[in-house]
Amino acid sequence: MSVSNASFSSMVQDWVRETERRMIAVFRTSASMVIEQMQLTDTEGGLNRKDLGHHLASLQVGINTPPQDAIQKAPDTPARPFAIGAVDATIAGAELGDTVMASYGMAYSLRLEYGFEGTDSLGRKYSQKPYAFVRTAAQNWPQIVEQATELAKARVAARNA
C-alpha cells in the first residue's frame, strides 16, 4: 500500500492529537482520584476523619492558583455535603502542565492533617494524632496514575470493540 506524504503527515497528526487527548484524560482522572482518596473517611476505608461535615465540605479546587473559596471559608458557614462533581467540573479545565490545587478551608483542617499538641487553660496537656490524609494521597500519585491509565485503556478497548 502506498501512502502519500500528505496522508502520512495527516495520520501522524491525528495520532499525536489522540495521544494528547488520552494524556489529558489520564491527568484529569488522576487528579480527581487523588482528591477522592483525600476525602475518604476512616469509616470508608480512608484516613480522613468523619466530622460534622465542615472540614470535608470545605475542600475546594483551583487550577494554577489556590482556590479562593477555601482560603476565605468561615467556620460558622453551614456545612454542605461534599460533591465530587464540583471538583471534576474544575478539573475539566486543567491542561497538561497545569497544577491542580486542592485545599481545605477550615482552620482545624491543618490540625487534622498534621496533628497537634497543646495545653489548656488549666495547664493540662492534650494532643491529637495526625491523620495524614493529604500527604498519603499525594504519595499514592504513581499508583493512582497507573489506575487512571488502565481506565483509559479500558475505555479505548471498549470503544474499539
C-alpha positions in Angstrom: 0.0 0.0 0.0 1.4 3.4 -1.0 0.9 6.3 1.4 1.4 9.9 0.2 3.4 12.3 2.3 0.3 14.4 2.9 -1.8 11.4 4.1 1.1 10.1 6.3 1.5 13.6 7.8 -2.2 13.7 8.5 -2.1 10.2 10.1 0.7 11.3 12.4 -1.1 14.5 13.3 -4.2 12.5 14.2 -2.2 10.1 16.3 -0.5 13.0 18.2 -3.8 14.7 18.9 -5.4 11.4 20.1 -2.3 10.7 22.3 -2.6 14.2 23.8 -6.3 13.8 24.5 -5.6 10.5 26.3 -2.8 12.1 28.4 -5.1 14.9 29.4 -7.8 12.4 30.3 -5.4 10.4 32.5 -4.1 13.6 34.1 -7.6 14.8 35.0 -8.8 11.4 36.1 -5.7 11.0 38.3 -6.2 14.4 39.9 -9.8 13.6 40.7 -8.9 10.2 42.2 -6.3 11.8 44.5 -8.9 14.2 45.8 -11.4 11.4 46.2 -8.8 9.5 48.2 -8.1 12.6 50.4 -11.8 12.8 51.2 -12.3 9.1 52.2 -13.1 8.9 55.9 -11.9 6.3 58.3 -15.4 4.7 58.1 -15.0 4.4 54.3 -11.5 2.9 54.5 -9.6 6.2 54.2 -7.6 8.3 56.5 -9.8 11.4 56.8 -11.8 11.9 60.0 -15.6 11.8 59.8 -16.7 15.0 61.3 -19.9 17.1 61.2 -19.2 17.9 57.6 -17.5 21.3 57.8 -14.0 20.1 57.2 -14.9 17.7 54.3 -17.2 20.2 52.8 -14.6 23.0 52.9 -12.4 21.3 50.2 -12.1 23.5 47.1 -10.1 23.1 44.0 -8.3 25.6 41.8 -6.1 25.4 38.6 -2.7 27.1 38.9 -3.9 29.2 41.9 -5.1 28.4 45.4 -8.9 28.2 45.5 -10.2 31.5 47.0 -13.3 29.9 48.5 -11.2 27.6 50.6 -9.0 30.4 51.8 -11.9 32.6 52.8 -14.2 29.9 54.3 -15.6 31.0 57.7 -16.0 28.4 60.4 -19.6 29.4 61.0 -20.6 28.7 57.4 -23.3 25.9 57.4 -21.9 22.6 56.3 -22.9 21.3 53.0 -22.2 17.8 51.6 -19.1 17.4 49.6 -19.7 16.9 45.9 -17.0 15.4 43.7 -18.9 16.8 40.7 -17.9 20.4 41.5 -14.3 19.2 41.8 -14.5 17.4 38.5 -16.0 20.5 36.8 -13.0 22.5 37.9 -10.5 19.8 36.9 -12.2 19.5 33.5 -10.5 22.8 32.7 -7.0 21.6 33.5 -4.5 21.1 30.7 -1.2 19.3 30.6 1.4 21.3 32.6 -1.3 22.9 34.9 -1.2 22.4 38.6 -4.4 21.3 40.3 -4.5 22.7 43.8 -6.9 21.4 46.5 -7.2 22.9 49.9 -9.4 22.7 53.0 -10.8 26.0 54.3 -11.4 25.1 57.9 -8.8 26.3 60.4 -8.7 22.9 62.1 -8.0 21.0 58.8 -4.3 21.6 59.4 -4.6 20.0 62.8 -6.4 17.0 61.3 -3.6 16.6 58.7 -0.6 17.1 60.9 -1.9 16.6 64.4 -1.2 18.9 67.3 -0.3 19.2 71.0 -1.3 22.0 73.3 -2.1 23.0 76.9 -5.5 24.1 78.1 -6.1 27.0 80.5 -5.7 24.7 83.5 -2.2 23.6 82.3 -3.4 20.1 81.1 -1.7 18.8 78.0 -3.7 17.4 75.1 -2.9 16.1 71.7 -4.4 14.8 68.5 -2.8 12.3 66.3 -2.2 13.3 62.6 -4.5 11.7 60.1 -2.2 12.5 57.1 -4.9 12.1 54.5 -3.5 14.7 52.1 0.2 13.5 52.3 -0.8 9.9 51.9 -3.0 10.6 48.9 -0.2 12.6 47.3 2.3 9.8 48.0 0.0 7.4 46.1 0.2 9.5 42.9 2.2 7.0 40.9 -0.3 4.2 41.7 -3.3 6.4 41.0 -1.8 7.4 37.6 -1.4 3.7 36.9 -5.1 3.1 37.8 -6.2 6.0 35.6 -4.1 4.8 32.7 -5.8 1.3 33.0 -9.2 3.0 33.0 -8.3 5.0 29.9 -7.0 1.8 28.1 -10.3 0.0 29.0 -12.3 2.9 27.6 -10.4 2.8 24.3 -10.7 -1.0 24.1 -14.5 -0.8 24.8 -14.9 1.9 22.1 -12.9 -0.3 19.6 -14.8 -3.5 20.4 
